[in-house]
Amino acid sequence: MTEQSLDPKRFPSSPGVYLMRGESDAVLYVGKAKNLRARLRSYFSAAGDGRGQIPFLMSRVRRIETIVTDTEKEALILENTLIKKHRPRYNINLRDDKTYLSIRLDPREEFPVLQTVRKVRRDGALYFGPYASGTAVRETLKEIYRIFPLRHYPLEVCRRRGRPCLFYQIGQCSAPCHGRISRDAYRRLVEGVTALLSGREGEVVGLLRERMASAAASMHYEEAARLRDQIRAIEATVERQKVVGAGGGDEDVIGVHREGGEVEVVLLFIREGKLIGRRAYPLEWRLEEDELLTSFLQEYYARDVLIPERILVPWPLTEGAALEEWLGERRGKKVQILYPQRGEKLRLVEMAARNAAESFRERGSRREARQEVLGEIQQRLDLRRLPERMECFDISNVQGRHSVGSMAVLLHGEAAPGEYRRFRIRTVEGADDYASLGEALRRRLAKGLREENLPDFILIDGGRGQLGVLTTVLAELGLEERIDAAGIAKSRVFANVRGKKVERSEERLFVPGRKNPVLLRAGSAALFLLERLRDEAHRFAITYHRQVRGRATLRSSLEDAPGIGPERRKALLRHFGSLRKIREVGVEELAALPGLPRAAAEALHRHLHGGEDT
């Protein structure tokens, strides 16, 4: 690793990664290159290279750090690692970092079960999807269970029941937990599900027709009728799907639409020749197109998502070979990045581009509407600038214990979950929400100053007291002129003079230097946006507080129990499902757990029940 001045002649001419650092040594941008000197020379060209963002970026760069690697692929992997570590503001940031749902099936289990997951791991299981929404997954699973009745719940849970569950009664579970189906018969159901989810419906229908004919010939007419209904259900499901390509196979198709510094990237998910969904990503980007697409592919496929066998792109990539090698290692199989110039695959890329253009147009309409709302907030609250980045803070605790803070963020009027932050309150004892809020604000704003990443507007969940804490912190850090502030107090509920009718006041907004609160029109888009931001911060704080409190409770209950180490703790939770269930069972049931001696079971029971005799 070497640190260079801004003289491009001093940079090495080998492959590697470069980090551009600004004030306070914050990382502004991370890039990679086959030839570091040639790549970095373009940033210092007197005439510029046509990329509008470069002068803006370079005016903030104070030094450049380079890390030399042996190969392009090593540079690509290192770049991805450093971007995750530093989160540079000028690199691509996929704000919507939620991963789509997939369906998981592990054929190695005794009686495999279908699971919905967001992370795709290399664990030997089969994964199908991705699916655009939870509704799409539920509809898919409903059809599958109707055709192939696999189990729904963990075997241990079902076996403790006295009889099969309700799903068995309605024909959507084969009840392997109670021996109502043999392993071989269940395995045939799993094979049918695998073929159906893989897109091989014809294979499944052919197999079911043979079994139906055999059942009819043997005069097992009820079985034949059941198989007939399965065939009809599959055919009805397949008929609704749109076939977009011949030859089958799994492909992700990339479409790009660019206007000025804004870019819309769309992925079309094609599985076995069928279009199953799409996803759009809005980006701000002014660098060259090759770098744009390479960076996007790295950022997207570095997450736990399904990687198909082929990725279709709208132009050739300079670093395509290194990307293919990296993607192949992540997938465990060969991956091709193709730039089609004719035929069916070119038609798919063109369709993806049209989707990107349409998504950009729709987003533009939404953006204009959001700009109007932001303008109204600026005007009504007398803000100095348009609140393009709004942050809201909230504090959560129970009787002063396990205090946590949360920060929710709206960027250009849209929630940005990837920017949310949580704070474990460290310096405050007891239930002092004001002091806790002050700590969270100081930590957030001090880091924002170091990284040159500050909000335009901060909303506090509370009235004048909480707003006073915010204005004090802003003054301490010299930010009162750079960041606007307001507090939002929940509406008050009160009875009328006769005490018969309960009425609710308007939400009140407090701003510094103004005696009376600002009242926005009930039901207005501006008020709705601010309430949404407040509610997001509150939800995020409550969720985090429950996690912290739950971990603390679990620690005090199980981790401090005599004779219960990490492996036994995991086994207990896996078998019984929760701490509450462990408390409910007796010593005999605890001792029946494999690997838990009776003496340890008795000690655990005494510990959980405050030393009571067993």
C-alpha positions as CSV (number, residue, x, y, z in Angstrom):
1,M,0.0,0.0,0.0
2,T,1.4,3.4,-1.0
3,E,0.3,7.0,-0.5
4,Q,0.9,9.2,-3.5
5,S,0.9,13.0,-4.1
6,L,-1.4,14.3,-6.8
7,D,1.3,13.9,-9.5
8,P,0.0,11.2,-11.8
9,K,3.5,10.3,-13.0
10,R,4.2,8.8,-9.5
11,F,1.5,6.2,-9.7
12,P,2.4,2.6,-10.5
13,S,1.4,1.1,-14.0
14,S,0.2,-2.2,-12.5
15,P,-3.3,-3.4,-11.6
16,G,-4.7,-2.3,-8.4
17,V,-7.1,-0.1,-6.4
18,Y,-7.0,3.6,-5.6
19,L,-8.7,5.5,-2.7
20,M,-9.3,9.2,-3.1
21,R,-9.3,10.9,0.3
22,G,-10.6,14.3,1.2
23,E,-10.6,16.5,4.4
24,S,-10.2,14.6,7.6
25,D,-8.8,11.7,5.5
26,A,-12.4,10.6,4.6
27,V,-12.6,8.2,1.6
28,L,-14.5,10.0,-1.2
29,Y,-14.1,7.4,-4.0
30,V,-12.7,3.9,-4.5
31,G,-11.8,2.7,-8.0
32,K,-9.9,-0.1,-9.6
33,A,-7.8,-0.2,-12.8
34,K,-5.8,-2.6,-15.0
35,N,-3.2,0.2,-15.2
36,L,-3.4,2.6,-12.2
37,R,-1.2,5.3,-13.8
38,A,-3.3,5.4,-17.0
39,R,-6.6,5.5,-15.2
40,L,-5.6,8.1,-12.7
41,R,-4.0,10.3,-15.4
42,S,-7.5,10.8,-16.9
43,Y,-8.5,12.6,-13.6
44,F,-5.8,15.2,-14.0
45,S,-6.3,16.0,-17.6
46,A,-6.3,19.8,-18.1
47,A,-9.1,19.6,-20.7
48,G,-11.1,17.2,-18.6
49,D,-12.5,13.9,-19.9
50,G,-16.1,15.0,-20.4
51,R,-17.3,13.6,-17.1
52,G,-19.1,16.3,-15.3
53,Q,-18.6,14.9,-11.8
54,I,-14.8,14.7,-12.1
55,P,-13.9,18.4,-11.5
56,F,-16.4,18.4,-8.5
57,L,-14.7,15.3,-7.1
58,M,-11.1,16.3,-7.7
59,S,-11.6,19.7,-6.0
60,R,-12.2,17.8,-2.8
61,V,-9.4,15.2,-3.1
62,R,-6.3,15.9,-0.9
63,R,-4.4,12.7,-1.5
64,I,-4.7,9.4,-3.3
65,E,-3.8,6.0,-1.9
66,T,-3.0,3.0,-4.1
67,I,-2.9,-0.7,-3.4
68,V,-1.2,-2.8,-6.1
69,T,-2.6,-6.3,-6.9
70,D,-1.4,-9.1,-9.1
71,T,-4.5,-9.5,-11.2
72,E,-7.6,-7.6,-12.3
73,K,-9.8,-10.0,-10.5
74,E,-7.9,-9.3,-7.2
75,A,-8.4,-5.6,-7.8
76,L,-12.1,-6.1,-8.4
77,I,-12.5,-8.1,-5.1
78,L,-10.5,-5.6,-3.1
79,E,-12.4,-2.7,-4.5
80,N,-15.7,-4.3,-3.5
81,T,-14.3,-4.9,0.0
82,L,-13.2,-1.4,0.4
83,I,-16.4,0.1,-0.8
84,K,-18.3,-1.9,1.8
85,K,-15.9,-0.8,4.5
86,H,-15.8,3.0,3.7
87,R,-19.2,3.6,1.9
88,P,-17.7,6.4,-0.3
89,R,-20.2,9.1,-1.3
90,Y,-19.1,9.1,-4.9
91,N,-19.4,5.4,-5.6
92,I,-22.6,3.7,-6.7
93,N,-25.0,3.3,-3.8
94,L,-28.0,1.1,-4.4
95,R,-30.2,2.8,-1.8
96,D,-32.9,0.2,-1.9
97,D,-30.7,-2.5,-0.4
98,K,-33.6,-4.9,0.3
99,T,-33.0,-8.3,-1.3
100,Y,-35.9,-9.9,-3.1
101,L,-37.4,-13.1,-1.8
102,S,-36.4,-16.5,-3.0
103,I,-37.7,-20.0,-2.3
104,R,-35.3,-22.4,-0.7
105,L,-35.5,-26.2,-0.8
106,D,-32.9,-28.5,0.8
107,P,-33.2,-32.0,-0.8
108,R,-30.8,-33.5,1.8
109,E,-33.4,-33.2,4.6
110,E,-35.4,-36.2,5.6
111,F,-38.6,-34.5,4.5
112,P,-37.6,-31.3,2.7
113,V,-39.6,-28.1,3.3
114,L,-40.1,-24.9,1.3
115,Q,-38.7,-21.8,2.9
116,T,-38.8,-18.1,1.9
117,V,-35.5,-16.4,2.3
118,R,-33.8,-13.2,1.4
119,K,-30.2,-14.4,1.4
120,V,-29.0,-17.0,-1.1
121,R,-26.1,-19.0,0.3
122,R,-23.8,-21.7,-1.1
123,D,-25.1,-24.3,1.3
124,G,-26.0,-27.1,-1.0
125,A,-29.7,-26.2,-1.0
126,L,-31.7,-25.3,-4.1
127,Y,-32.9,-21.7,-4.6
128,F,-35.6,-20.5,-6.9
129,G,-36.6,-16.9,-7.8
130,P,-36.2,-14.0,-7.1
131,Y,-39.8,-13.0,-6.6
132,A,-40.7,-9.3,-6.7
133,S,-42.9,-9.3,-3.6
134,G,-44.2,-11.3,-0.7
135,T,-47.5,-11.6,-2.4
136,A,-45.9,-13.2,-5.5
137,V,-44.2,-15.8,-3.2
138,R,-47.4,-16.5,-1.3
139,E,-49.3,-17.1,-4.6
140,T,-46.6,-19.4,-5.9
141,L,-46.5,-21.4,-2.6
142,K,-50.3,-21.6,-2.5
143,E,-50.3,-23.2,-6.0
144,I,-47.5,-25.5,-5.1
145,Y,-49.0,-26.8,-1.8
146,R,-52.3,-27.4,-3.7
147,I,-50.5,-29.6,-6.2
148,F,-47.7,-31.1,-4.1
149,P,-48.6,-31.1,-0.4
150,L,-45.2,-30.7,1.3
151,R,-45.0,-30.1,5.0
152,H,-45.3,-26.5,6.4
153,Y,-43.8,-26.6,9.9
154,P,-40.7,-28.0,11.6
155,L,-41.0,-31.8,12.2
156,E,-40.3,-31.5,15.9
157,V,-43.1,-29.0,16.4
158,C,-45.6,-31.1,14.4
159,R,-44.6,-34.4,16.1
160,R,-45.5,-32.9,19.5
161,R,-49.0,-32.4,18.3
162,G,-51.6,-35.1,19.0
163,R,-52.8,-35.1,15.3
164,P,-51.8,-33.6,11.9
165,C,-52.3,-29.9,11.5
166,L,-55.1,-28.0,9.6
167,F,-53.1,-28.0,6.4
168,Y,-53.4,-31.8,6.3
169,Q,-57.1,-31.5,6.8
170,I,-57.5,-29.3,3.7
171,G,-55.2,-31.3,1.6
172,Q,-52.2,-29.0,1.5
173,C,-49.8,-31.1,3.6
174,S,-49.1,-34.8,3.5
175,A,-48.3,-35.1,7.2
176,P,-45.0,-36.9,7.2
177,C,-44.7,-35.9,10.9
178,H,-47.4,-38.5,11.7
179,G,-46.4,-41.1,9.1
180,R,-49.2,-40.4,6.7
181,I,-46.8,-40.6,3.7
182,S,-43.7,-42.8,3.0
183,R,-40.3,-41.3,2.3
184,D,-40.3,-42.5,-1.3
185,A,-43.7,-40.9,-1.9
186,Y,-42.7,-37.7,-0.3
187,R,-39.5,-37.7,-2.4
188,R,-41.6,-37.9,-5.5
189,L,-43.5,-34.8,-4.3
190,V,-40.2,-33.0,-3.8
191,E,-39.0,-34.0,-7.3
192,G,-42.3,-32.5,-8.7
193,V,-41.8,-29.3,-6.8
194,T,-38.2,-29.0,-8.0
195,A,-39.2,-29.5,-11.6
196,L,-42.1,-27.1,-11.4
197,L,-40.1,-24.3,-9.8
198,S,-37.3,-24.9,-12.3
199,G,-39.7,-24.2,-15.1
200,R,-39.9,-27.9,-16.4
201,E,-43.7,-28.0,-16.3
202,G,-43.9,-30.2,-19.3
203,E,-41.9,-32.9,-17.5
204,V,-44.1,-32.7,-14.4
205,V,-47.3,-32.9,-16.5
206,G,-46.1,-35.9,-18.5
207,L,-45.2,-37.7,-15.3
208,L,-48.6,-37.0,-13.7
209,R,-50.4,-38.1,-16.9
210,E,-48.6,-41.5,-16.7
211,R,-49.6,-41.9,-13.1
212,M,-53.2,-40.8,-13.8
213,A,-53.5,-43.4,-16.6
214,S,-52.0,-46.1,-14.3
215,A,-54.4,-45.2,-11.5
216,A,-57.4,-45.2,-13.8
217,A,-56.3,-48.6,-15.3
218,S,-56.1,-50.0,-11.7
219,M,-59.6,-48.6,-11.0
220,H,-58.2,-46.2,-8.4
221,Y,-60.5,-43.5,-9.6
222,E,-60.1,-41.1,-6.6
223,E,-56.4,-41.1,-7.1
224,A,-56.8,-40.6,-10.9
225,A,-59.2,-37.6,-10.2
226,R,-56.7,-36.1,-7.8
227,L,-53.9,-36.3,-10.4
228,R,-56.2,-34.9,-13.1
229,D,-56.8,-31.8,-10.8
230,Q,-53.1,-31.4,-10.3
231,I,-52.5,-31.4,-14.0
232,R,-55.2,-28.8,-14.5
233,A,-53.8,-26.6,-11.8
234,I,-50.3,-26.7,-13.3
235,E,-51.6,-25.9,-16.8
236,A,-53.6,-23.0,-15.4
237,T,-50.5,-21.7,-13.6
238,V,-48.3,-22.0,-16.7
239,E,-50.8,-20.3,-18.9
240,R,-50.5,-17.1,-16.9
241,Q,-46.7,-16.9,-17.4
242,K,-45.3,-15.0,-20.3
243,V,-42.7,-16.8,-22.4
244,V,-40.1,-14.4,-23.6
245,G,-37.3,-16.5,-25.0
246,A,-36.6,-19.9,-26.5
247,G,-34.0,-22.2,-25.3
248,G,-34.7,-21.9,-21.6
249,G,-32.0,-21.2,-19.0
250,D,-31.6,-18.5,-16.4
251,E,-30.7,-14.9,-17.4
252,D,-30.6,-11.5,-15.9
253,V,-31.0,-8.8,-18.5
254,I,-29.6,-5.3,-17.9
255,G,-31.2,-2.2,-19.4
256,V,-29.9,1.3,-18.9
257,H,-31.4,4.8,-19.6
258,R,-29.4,7.9,-19.0
259,E,-30.3,11.6,-19.0
260,G,-27.6,14.0,-17.8
261,G,-26.3,12.9,-14.5
262,E,-29.2,10.6,-13.7
263,V,-29.3,6.9,-14.7
264,E,-32.0,4.3,-14.5
265,V,-30.8,0.7,-14.4
266,V,-33.4,-2.1,-14.8
267,L,-32.9,-5.9,-14.3
268,L,-35.3,-8.3,-16.0
269,F,-35.2,-11.7,-14.2
270,I,-35.7,-14.6,-16.7
271,R,-35.9,-18.1,-15.4
272,E,-36.2,-21.1,-17.8
273,G,-37.2,-18.7,-20.6
274,K,-39.9,-17.0,-18.6
275,L,-40.0,-13.4,-17.4
276,I,-40.7,-13.6,-13.7
277,G,-40.1,-10.0,-12.6
278,R,-38.1,-6.8,-12.9
279,R,-36.3,-4.4,-10.6
280,A,-35.3,-0.7,-11.2
281,Y,-32.5,1.2,-9.6
282,P,-32.2,5.0,-9.9
283,L,-28.6,6.2,-9.7
284,E,-26.7,9.5,-9.8
285,W,-23.6,9.0,-12.0
286,R,-21.5,11.1,-14.3
287,L,-18.5,8.8,-14.9
288,E,-18.0,6.8,-18.0
289,E,-20.6,4.1,-19.0
290,D,-18.2,1.2,-18.8
291,E,-17.3,2.1,-15.2
292,L,-21.0,2.6,-14.4
293,L,-22.1,-0.8,-15.5
294,T,-19.1,-2.6,-14.0
295,S,-19.6,-0.9,-10.7
296,F,-23.4,-1.7,-10.7
297,L,-22.8,-5.4,-11.4
298,Q,-20.2,-5.6,-8.6
299,E,-22.5,-3.8,-6.1
300,Y,-25.6,-5.9,-7.0
301,Y,-24.1,-9.3,-7.2
302,A,-21.9,-8.9,-4.1
303,R,-25.1,-9.3,-2.1
304,D,-26.8,-12.6,-1.3
305,V,-28.8,-12.8,-4.5
306,L,-29.3,-15.5,-7.1
307,I,-26.6,-15.3,-9.8
308,P,-27.8,-16.7,-13.2
309,E,-25.8,-18.5,-15.8
310,R,-25.9,-15.6,-18.2
311,I,-26.0,-11.8,-17.8
312,L,-27.0,-9.8,-20.8
313,V,-25.6,-6.2,-21.0
314,P,-26.2,-3.3,-23.4
315,W,-22.5,-2.7,-24.3
316,P,-19.2,-4.6,-24.0
317,L,-17.3,-4.3,-20.7
318,T,-13.5,-3.7,-20.6
319,E,-13.2,-5.8,-17.4
320,G,-15.8,-8.4,-18.4
321,A,-13.4,-11.4,-18.1
322,A,-12.5,-10.5,-14.5
323,L,-16.2,-10.0,-13.7
324,E,-17.1,-13.4,-15.2
325,E,-14.4,-15.1,-13.1
326,W,-15.5,-13.4,-9.9
327,L,-19.2,-14.1,-10.5
328,G,-18.4,-17.8,-11.4
329,E,-16.6,-18.2,-8.0
330,R,-19.5,-16.7,-6.2
331,R,-22.0,-18.9,-8.0
332,G,-19.9,-22.0,-8.0
333,K,-20.5,-22.5,-11.7
334,K,-19.5,-20.7,-14.9
335,V,-21.2,-17.3,-15.6
336,Q,-21.2,-15.6,-18.9
337,I,-21.6,-11.8,-19.5
338,L,-22.9,-11.4,-23.0
339,Y,-23.2,-8.4,-25.2
340,P,-25.8,-9.6,-27.8
341,Q,-25.9,-7.8,-31.2
342,R,-28.7,-9.8,-32.9
343,G,-31.5,-12.2,-32.4
344,E,-33.7,-13.0,-29.4
345,K,-31.2,-11.9,-26.8
346,L,-30.8,-8.5,-28.4
347,R,-34.5,-8.1,-28.3
348,L,-34.4,-8.8,-24.5
349,V,-31.8,-6.1,-24.0
350,E,-33.8,-3.6,-26.0
351,M,-36.9,-4.6,-23.9
352,A,-34.9,-3.9,-20.7
353,A,-33.8,-0.5,-22.1
354,R,-37.4,0.4,-22.8
355,N,-38.3,-0.6,-19.2
356,A,-35.5,1.6,-17.9
357,A,-36.7,4.6,-20.0
358,E,-40.3,4.0,-18.7
359,S,-39.2,3.6,-15.1
360,F,-37.2,6.9,-15.5
361,R,-40.2,8.7,-16.9
362,E,-42.4,7.4,-14.0
363,R,-39.8,8.3,-11.5
364,G,-39.5,11.8,-13.0
365,S,-43.3,12.3,-12.5
366,R,-43.0,11.2,-8.9
367,R,-39.9,13.3,-8.4
368,E,-41.7,16.4,-9.6
369,A,-44.5,15.7,-7.2
370,R,-42.0,15.1,-4.3
371,Q,-40.2,18.4,-5.2
372,E,-43.5,20.2,-4.8
373,V,-44.0,18.6,-1.4
374,L,-40.5,19.5,-0.3
375,G,-41.0,23.0,-1.5
376,E,-44.1,23.3,0.6
377,I,-42.3,22.0,3.7
378,Q,-39.5,24.6,3.0
379,Q,-42.0,27.4,2.7
380,R,-44.2,26.5,5.7
381,L,-41.4,25.8,8.1
382,D,-39.3,28.8,6.8
383,L,-36.3,26.6,6.0
384,R,-33.2,28.1,4.4
385,R,-32.8,25.4,1.8
386,L,-34.9,22.6,0.2
387,P,-34.8,19.6,2.6
388,E,-33.5,17.0,0.1
389,R,-31.9,15.0,2.9
390,M,-34.2,14.8,6.0
391,E,-33.3,12.9,9.1
392,C,-35.4,12.2,12.2
393,F,-34.2,10.9,15.6
394,D,-36.0,9.0,18.3
395,I,-35.1,7.5,21.6
396,S,-36.5,4.2,23.1
397,N,-36.1,2.6,26.6
398,V,-38.1,0.9,29.3
399,Q,-37.7,2.5,32.7
400,G,-34.3,3.8,31.7
401,R,-32.9,0.4,30.7
402,H,-31.3,-0.5,27.4
403,S,-31.6,3.0,25.9
404,V,-31.2,3.2,22.2
405,G,-31.5,5.9,19.5
406,S,-32.5,5.7,15.9
407,M,-32.1,7.8,12.8
408,A,-34.5,7.5,9.8
409,V,-33.7,9.2,6.5
410,L,-35.6,10.5,3.5
411,L,-33.6,11.3,0.4
412,H,-35.5,13.5,-2.1
413,G,-38.7,12.6,-0.3
414,E,-38.2,8.8,-0.4
415,A,-37.2,6.5,2.4
416,A,-33.5,5.4,2.2
417,P,-33.3,2.4,4.6
418,G,-29.6,1.9,3.7
419,E,-28.9,5.3,5.4
420,Y,-30.7,4.5,8.6
421,R,-28.6,4.3,11.7
422,R,-28.9,2.9,15.2
423,F,-27.2,4.2,18.4
424,R,-26.6,2.3,21.6
425,I,-26.6,5.0,24.3
426,R,-23.4,4.7,26.2
427,T,-23.0,7.7,28.5
428,V,-26.5,8.2,30.0
429,E,-27.7,6.4,33.1
430,G,-31.4,6.1,33.7
431,A,-34.4,7.4,31.8
432,D,-33.0,10.7,30.5
433,D,-34.4,11.0,27.0
434,Y,-32.9,14.5,26.5
435,A,-29.4,13.5,27.4
436,S,-29.8,10.3,25.3
437,L,-31.0,12.4,22.3
438,G,-28.0,14.7,22.7
439,E,-25.6,11.8,22.6
440,A,-27.1,10.4,19.5
441,L,-27.1,13.8,17.8
442,R,-23.5,14.6,18.7
443,R,-22.3,11.2,17.4
444,R,-24.2,11.5,14.2
445,L,-23.2,15.1,13.4
446,A,-19.6,14.7,14.4
447,K,-19.2,11.8,12.0
448,G,-21.1,13.8,9.3
449,L,-18.6,16.6,9.7
450,R,-15.7,14.2,9.3
451,E,-17.2,12.6,6.2
452,E,-18.8,15.7,4.7
453,N,-22.2,14.1,4.8
454,L,-24.7,16.3,6.7
455,P,-28.5,16.6,6.4
456,D,-30.3,19.6,5.1
457,F,-33.0,19.3,7.8
458,I,-33.4,17.4,11.1
459,L,-36.8,16.6,12.5
460,I,-37.0,15.6,16.2
461,D,-39.8,13.4,17.5
462,G,-41.0,15.7,20.3
463,G,-41.9,19.3,21.3
464,R,-39.9,22.3,22.5
465,G,-37.8,20.3,25.0
466,Q,-36.4,17.9,22.3
467,L,-36.0,20.8,19.8
468,G,-34.0,22.7,22.5
469,V,-31.6,19.7,22.7
470,L,-31.2,19.7,18.9
471,T,-30.5,23.5,18.6
472,T,-28.0,23.2,21.5
473,V,-26.0,20.5,19.7
474,L,-26.1,22.4,16.4
475,A,-24.7,25.5,18.1
476,E,-22.0,23.4,19.9
477,L,-20.8,22.1,16.5
478,G,-21.2,25.4,14.6
479,L,-24.0,23.9,12.4
480,E,-26.9,26.2,13.2
481,E,-26.5,28.0,9.9
482,R,-26.0,24.8,7.8
483,I,-28.8,22.5,9.1
484,D,-32.5,23.5,9.6
485,A,-34.4,22.0,12.5
486,A,-37.9,21.3,13.7
487,G,-39.8,19.2,16.3
488,I,-43.0,17.3,15.6
489,A,-45.3,16.7,18.6
490,K,-48.0,14.1,18.4
491,S,-51.6,15.3,18.3
492,R,-53.3,15.6,21.7
493,V,-56.5,13.8,22.6
494,F,-59.0,15.5,24.9
495,A,-62.6,15.5,25.8
496,N,-64.9,18.4,25.0
497,V,-66.5,20.6,27.8
498,R,-69.2,18.1,28.5
499,G,-66.8,15.2,28.6
500,K,-68.8,13.2,26.1
501,K,-67.0,13.6,22.8
502,V,-63.3,12.9,22.4
503,E,-61.5,15.2,20.0
504,R,-58.0,15.1,18.6
505,S,-55.8,18.2,18.0
506,E,-53.6,18.7,14.9
507,E,-50.0,17.6,14.7
508,R,-47.9,20.5,15.9
509,L,-44.5,21.5,14.4
510,F,-42.1,23.6,16.4
511,V,-39.4,25.6,14.8
512,P,-36.5,27.6,16.5
513,G,-37.3,31.2,17.1
514,R,-41.0,30.9,16.7
515,K,-43.4,31.0,19.7
516,N,-46.4,29.3,18.2
517,P,-46.3,25.9,16.6
518,V,-46.9,25.5,12.8
519,L,-50.0,23.6,11.9
520,L,-50.1,22.0,8.5
521,R,-53.4,21.1,6.8
522,A,-54.7,17.8,8.0
523,G,-54.2,15.2,5.2
524,S,-51.8,17.3,3.3
525,A,-48.9,15.6,1.4
526,A,-46.4,17.7,3.4
527,L,-47.7,16.7,6.8
528,F,-48.0,13.0,5.6
529,L,-44.3,13.0,4.6
530,L,-43.2,14.4,7.9
531,E,-45.4,12.0,9.9
532,R,-44.0,9.2,7.8
533,L,-40.5,10.2,8.7
534,R,-41.3,10.5,12.4
535,D,-43.1,7.1,12.4
536,E,-40.1,5.4,10.6
537,A,-37.7,6.7,13.2
538,H,-40.1,5.5,16.0
539,R,-40.5,2.1,14.4
540,F,-36.7,1.7,13.9
541,A,-36.0,2.7,17.5
542,I,-38.6,0.3,18.9
543,T,-37.4,-2.6,16.7
544,Y,-33.8,-2.1,17.8
545,H,-34.7,-1.7,21.5
546,R,-36.6,-5.0,21.4
547,Q,-33.5,-6.7,19.9
548,V,-31.2,-5.2,22.6
549,R,-33.6,-6.1,25.4
550,G,-34.2,-9.6,24.0
551,R,-30.5,-10.3,23.8
552,A,-30.0,-9.0,27.3
553,T,-32.9,-11.2,28.6
554,L,-31.5,-14.2,26.8
555,R,-28.1,-13.6,28.2
556,S,-29.3,-13.3,31.8
557,S,-31.5,-16.3,31.5
558,L,-29.5,-18.8,29.4
559,E,-25.9,-17.6,29.2
560,D,-25.6,-17.4,33.0
561,A,-27.2,-20.8,33.5
562,P,-24.7,-23.3,35.0
563,G,-23.6,-26.1,32.6
564,I,-25.2,-24.3,29.5
565,G,-22.5,-23.4,27.0
566,P,-22.9,-22.0,23.4
567,E,-23.7,-25.3,21.8
568,R,-26.3,-26.4,24.4
569,R,-27.9,-23.0,24.2
570,K,-28.2,-23.3,20.5
571,A,-29.6,-26.8,20.8
572,L,-32.2,-25.7,23.4
573,L,-33.4,-22.8,21.3
574,R,-33.5,-24.9,18.1
575,H,-35.5,-27.7,19.8
576,F,-38.0,-25.6,21.8
577,G,-38.1,-22.5,19.7
578,S,-38.0,-19.8,22.3
579,L,-37.0,-19.0,25.9
580,R,-40.7,-18.9,27.0
581,K,-41.1,-22.5,25.8
582,I,-38.0,-23.6,27.6
583,R,-39.4,-22.1,30.8
584,E,-42.7,-23.9,30.4
585,V,-41.3,-27.5,30.1
586,G,-40.4,-29.7,33.0
587,V,-37.1,-31.4,33.9
588,E,-38.0,-34.6,32.0
589,E,-38.5,-32.8,28.7
590,L,-35.3,-30.9,29.2
591,A,-33.4,-34.1,30.0
592,A,-34.8,-35.8,26.9
593,L,-32.8,-33.3,24.7
594,P,-29.8,-35.2,23.2
595,G,-26.6,-33.9,24.8
596,L,-28.1,-32.5,27.9
597,P,-27.4,-34.6,31.0
598,R,-30.1,-34.8,33.7
599,A,-28.0,-33.0,36.2
600,A,-27.6,-30.0,33.7
601,A,-31.3,-30.2,33.0
602,E,-32.2,-29.9,36.7
603,A,-29.7,-27.1,37.2
604,L,-31.2,-25.2,34.2
605,H,-34.7,-25.7,35.5
606,R,-33.8,-24.3,39.0
607,H,-32.0,-21.4,37.3
608,L,-35.0,-20.5,35.2
609,H,-37.5,-20.8,38.1
610,G,-35.5,-18.8,40.6
611,G,-34.2,-21.7,42.6
612,E,-37.5,-23.5,43.0
613,D,-37.4,-27.2,43.8
614,T,-38.0,-29.5,40.9
